Amino acid sequence: MNFLTVIPSGVEESRGATQGQFHGVPRLRFASLGMTANRTLTILFCLAFGFASVAHAQSDADFTKANQEYAQGHFKEAISGYEALVRAGQWSANLFYDLGNAYFRTGEFGRAILNYERALALERHHPEAAANLQIARDEAHALELQQSWPERHLQFGSVNQYCIAAAIAFWLAAFVALTFCLLVGAGATYAVVTLERGSNGSALAIITGKDVQARLATADTANSVLALPPGSEVKILSTRGDWIYAELPNTLRGWIPAKNTEQVRL
């Protein structure tokens, strides 16, 4: 954004400052309609769009303030500002990327990795987030889920892109080569299902707690299956009370306290 590189990797931190984020809605102008009812309607529209403009301007100001806190080295204050924008639903790949950088600076590698993953979930081809994600994983010695063969060969596109491809293929099938278009649509649909159910799908979660052990049963006294450093990836299979049953990076499965994990997809 508009501050120094977070991770000493040579990766460019900024992706255009606040450009493309939290734009205000331009104020609209209406011509006089010469009728009381129409004037009233025009005023109401102006007020509605005016309130929207104020809300967006406030989001822009909050984002700028969080960036300034980060640039001054006030990383906890920057995290607070970024998290407030996340709670307000002002999601973007760059917001999660900046939040990941701030958590990295405070040494919270699990949450740094979580937010880099969220940035990539919104924008699959985000080179800075991908590069810093790898650096954070190396620092935390985080474990990763093994991708299946189809997943490794489908990463050049996102789930949304495959959905668009499937929809376009379906409608083209009504006008042009029906068989060919249906094959493309089926392939794109298969890609969507594979990616959604794969290691980077909707069930992907990140270990955010420390000294986390995957266990054979839902009890702290149960035998350990695998130690999971902060930032490790797991795939949630089911939930039972305060525990989740998850697929682990080494293809084993085990029970993990739910409080020590957060899903990438919000």
C-alpha positions in Angstrom: 0.0 0.0 0.0 1.5 3.4 0.8 4.1 2.2 3.2 7.4 0.2 3.4 7.8 -3.4 2.5 6.6 -5.6 5.3 8.7 -8.7 4.7 12.4 -8.3 3.7 12.0 -10.4 0.6 12.3 -7.9 -2.1 8.6 -8.2 -2.9 6.9 -4.9 -3.6 4.5 -4.2 -0.8 2.4 -1.5 -2.4 -0.3 -2.4 -4.9 -1.4 1.2 -5.7 -1.9 2.7 -2.3 -5.6 3.1 -1.7 -6.5 3.2 -5.4 -9.3 0.8 -6.3 -10.4 0.5 -2.7 -13.3 2.2 -0.8 -14.1 4.7 -3.5 -16.8 7.1 -2.6 -20.0 7.3 -4.7 -20.0 10.5 -6.9 -22.6 13.0 -6.0 -25.5 12.9 -8.6 -27.1 16.0 -10.1 -30.7 16.1 -11.2 -32.4 18.6 -13.5 -35.5 20.4 -12.2 -38.7 18.5 -13.0 -41.1 21.4 -12.4 -43.3 19.3 -10.1 -43.3 19.1 -6.3 -43.5 15.3 -6.2 -40.6 14.9 -8.6 -38.5 17.4 -6.7 -39.2 15.5 -3.5 -38.1 12.2 -5.1 -35.0 13.9 -6.4 -34.1 15.2 -3.0 -34.6 11.7 -1.5 -32.3 10.2 -4.1 -29.7 12.8 -3.4 -29.8 12.2 0.3 -29.6 8.4 -0.2 -26.5 8.7 -2.4 -25.1 11.3 -0.2 -25.2 9.0 2.8 -23.6 6.3 0.7 -20.8 8.7 -0.3 -20.2 9.6 3.4 -20.0 5.9 4.4 -17.5 5.1 1.6 -15.5 8.2 2.5 -15.3 7.1 6.1 -14.1 3.6 5.0 -11.4 5.3 2.9 -10.4 7.4 5.8 -10.2 4.4 8.1 -8.1 2.5 5.6 -5.8 5.4 5.2 -5.4 5.8 9.0 -4.6 2.1 9.3 -1.9 2.5 6.6 -0.4 5.4 8.5 -0.3 3.5 11.7 1.5 0.7 9.9 4.0 3.1 8.3 4.8 4.5 11.7 5.4 1.0 13.1 2.2 0.9 15.2 1.4 -2.5 14.0 -1.2 -3.4 16.7 -3.1 -0.2 16.0 -2.9 -0.9 12.2 -4.3 -4.4 12.9 -7.2 -2.9 14.9 -8.0 -0.6 12.0 -7.8 -3.3 9.3 -9.9 -5.7 11.4 -12.6 -3.1 11.8 -12.8 -2.8 8.0 -13.0 -6.6 7.7 -15.9 -6.6 10.2 -17.6 -3.9 8.2 -17.5 -6.1 5.2 -15.1 -3.9 3.2 -13.2 -7.0 1.9 -10.5 -6.9 -0.7 -7.4 -8.9 -1.5 -5.2 -5.9 -0.7 -6.9 -5.3 2.7 -6.3 -8.9 3.8 -2.7 -8.7 2.4 -2.0 -5.6 4.5 -3.6 -7.2 7.5 -1.3 -10.3 7.0 1.7 -8.0 6.8 0.8 -6.3 10.1 0.3 -9.7 11.8 3.7 -10.8 10.4 5.3 -7.8 12.0 3.9 -8.7 15.4 5.2 -12.3 15.0 1.7 -13.8 14.8 2.5 -16.1 11.8 -0.7 -18.1 12.1 -2.9 -15.0 11.5 -0.5 -13.6 8.9 -0.8 -16.8 6.9 -4.6 -16.8 7.5 -4.9 -13.4 5.9 -2.6 -14.0 3.1 -4.7 -17.1 2.3 -7.8 -14.9 2.4 -6.2 -12.4 0.0 -5.5 -15.3 -2.4 -9.0 -16.6 -2.0 -10.3 -13.3 -3.3 -7.6 -12.8 -5.9 -5.9 -16.1 -6.9 -3.2 -14.3 -8.8 -1.9 -11.9 -6.2 1.9 -12.2 -6.5 2.8 -10.2 -3.3 0.4 -12.2 -1.1 1.7 -15.5 -2.6 5.3 -14.5 -2.0 4.8 -13.3 1.5 2.7 -16.4 2.3 5.6 -18.6 1.5 8.0 -16.5 3.6 5.5 -16.6 6.6 5.2 -20.4 6.2 9.0 -20.8 6.2 9.3 -18.6 9.3 6.6 -20.6 11.1 7.6 -24.0 9.8 3.9 -24.3 8.9 2.7 -27.6 7.4 0.7 -27.6 4.2 -2.0 -29.9 2.9 -1.0 -32.1 -0.1 -2.8 -31.0 -3.2 -4.4 -33.7 -5.4 -3.3 -34.2 -9.0 -6.3 -32.4 -10.5 -5.8 -29.4 -8.1 -2.2 -28.9 -9.1 -3.3 -28.6 -12.8 -6.2 -26.3 -12.2 -4.6 -23.5 -10.2 -4.2 -21.2 -13.2 -7.9 -20.2 -12.7 -10.1 -19.3 -9.8 -13.4 -20.8 -8.7 -15.3 -17.7 -10.0 -13.5 -17.9 -13.4 -14.4 -21.5 -13.7 -18.1 -20.7 -12.8 -18.1 -18.0 -15.5 -16.6 -20.4 -18.0 -19.3 -23.0 -17.2 -22.1 -20.4 -17.6 -20.7 -19.1 -20.9 -20.3 -22.6 -22.2 -23.9 -23.5 -21.3 -25.4 -20.5 -23.2 -23.2 -21.0 -26.2 -24.3 -24.6 -26.4 -27.8 -23.3 -27.5 -26.3 -21.6 -30.6 -23.1 -23.3 -31.6 -21.5 -26.7 -31.4 -23.6 -28.2 -28.6 -21.4 -31.2 -27.8 -18.2 -29.2 -27.6 -19.7 -26.5 -25.4 -21.2 -29.1 -23.1 -17.8 -30.8 -22.7 -16.2 -27.4 -21.8 -19.0 -26.7 -19.3 -18.6 -30.1 -17.7 -14.9 -29.6 -17.4 -15.3 -26.2 -15.8 -17.9 -27.6 -13.4 -15.6 -30.5 -12.5 -12.9 -27.9 -11.8 -15.2 -25.9 -9.5 -16.2 -29.0 -7.5 -12.6 -30.2 -7.3 -11.2 -26.9 -6.1 -14.1 -26.3 -3.6 -13.6 -29.8 -2.1 -9.8 -29.7 -2.4 -7.1 -28.5 0.0 -7.7 -24.8 -0.9 -11.5 -25.1 -0.9 -14.2 -23.8 1.5 -13.2 -26.2 4.2 -9.6 -24.9 4.4 -8.6 -23.7 7.9 -5.4 -22.3 9.5 -4.0 -23.2 12.9 -3.8 -20.0 14.8 -3.1 -21.3 18.3 0.2 -22.4 19.8 1.3 -25.9 20.8 -1.7 -27.4 19.0 -2.0 -31.2 18.9 -4.3 -33.2 16.6 -5.6 -36.0 18.7 -7.3 -39.4 18.2 -10.4 -38.3 20.2 -12.2 -35.2 21.5 -10.2 -35.0 24.7 -7.0 -33.2 25.7 -5.8 -36.5 27.2 -6.3 -38.5 24.0 -3.1 -39.7 22.1 -1.6 -37.1 19.8 -1.7 -37.7 16.0 0.4 -34.8 14.9 1.9 -31.5 16.3 0.6 -28.5 14.3 2.7 -25.3 14.4 0.9 -22.0 14.0 0.0 -21.4 10.3 -0.4 -25.0 9.5 -3.2 -25.9 7.0 -6.0 -28.4 7.8 -9.2 -29.3 6.1 -12.3 -29.4 8.3 -14.3 -32.6 7.8 -16.8 -32.3 10.6 -17.5 -30.5 13.9 -18.4 -32.0 17.3 -19.0 -29.5 20.1 -15.7 -27.5 20.7 -13.7 -29.8 18.4 -13.3 -30.2 14.7 -12.3 -33.4 12.9 -9.8 -32.5 10.2 -7.6 -33.8 7.4 -4.0 -33.2 8.3 -1.0 -32.3 6.1 0.4 -35.8 6.2 -2.9 -37.4 5.0 -3.8 -38.4 8.6 -6.9 -37.3 10.4 -7.4 -36.0 13.9 -9.4 -33.9 16.3 -8.4 -30.3 17.0 -9.8 -27.7 19.4 -12.0 -25.4 17.3 -10.7 -22.4 19.2 -7.2 -22.9 17.7 -8.4 -22.8 14.1 -9.9 -20.3 11.7 -11.4 -20.9 8.3 -9.9 -19.0 5.4 -13.3 -18.4 3.8 -15.4 -15.9 5.9 
